[in-house]
């Protein structure tokens, strides 16, 4: 073999080795970006980096706009304000809030957001029309708060945020996660959650499909959904609105709402939100998952403290779902939530606290 041929072979091998090393480095970088999660990622009551660095990218020299949808009813307005404030102060992302409310709350909300502490917030107030729900829900005195119109705002995200490709919906607080191709939403599953298996009065351990749907009904049985399938929490989720529209998710949800009015398809021991059952049906085995530490919930299920101070500090997101809200009298971890609460300048919304009652008695 000639000296020239040897040099050519060596050169080819060197180039091949270089390409292999380069390919390996790109794979490692890609893996790092996929797995990157900031240690400061906490929403709502604790500091967060709202969107992990790997999920943020520039658009025409600017950061991509992240729409955050939150429903704000008059009696819970302070909760929405605290959630918005916590995100605004602890994110480096280009966040814009779509605050969904009713006409009679808009002026109150606007005056609150004009406070000096909140003036830097970018937001749009979106009016929710209760007429959208006509014929799709029925009054049930046992459901109470869950029957309020704004509870169903999450079903209509493409209408509320018409120009967005992705949106984040939250009751109180939320964190963004990547979605799998073809999935229209990502939820935190109950069975995998650190805050799962909560005993609900009259329903036992309500963390699977049978706790929300009536499997005695033929229409439910025909769906062939396993009753033991893990349920998920719809108070915090990321929505791929392109897929949502393509799959007509809102129409599917409305279909099951109407059928429930006609046939009563929900479990009779249902103790959770009545928005959960149609979501469980439509997204059965068709959703991505959120890390359970980004939705540590049931803080409002009982007055007792469920978690250690260390766990609460480590949690990425705290969620006061349940009847006991952090602005109320008997909720847990109110000191954590109050870090982000801004007093109502109009004086209409006030925190209810035991020490306030004691001082009034004196």
Secondary structure, 3 states (H helix, E strand, C coil): CCHHHHHHHHHHHHHHHHHHHHHHHHHHHHHHHHHCCCCCCCECCCCCCCCCHHHCCEECCEECEEEEEEECCHHHHHHHHHHHHHHHHCCCCEEEEEEEECHHHHHHHHHHHCCHHHCCCCEEEEECCHHHHCCCCCCCCCCHHHHCHHHHHHHHHHHHCCCCCEEEEECCCCCCCCCCCCCCEEEEECCCCCCCCCEECCCEECCEHHHCECCCCHHHHCCCCCCCCECEEEEEEEEEHHHHHHCCHHHHHHHHHHHHHHHCCECCCCCCCCCHHHHHHHCCCCCEECCHHHCECCCCCCCCCCCCHHHHHHCCEECCCCCCCCCCCCCCCHHHHHHHCCCCCCCCCCCCCHHHHHHHHC
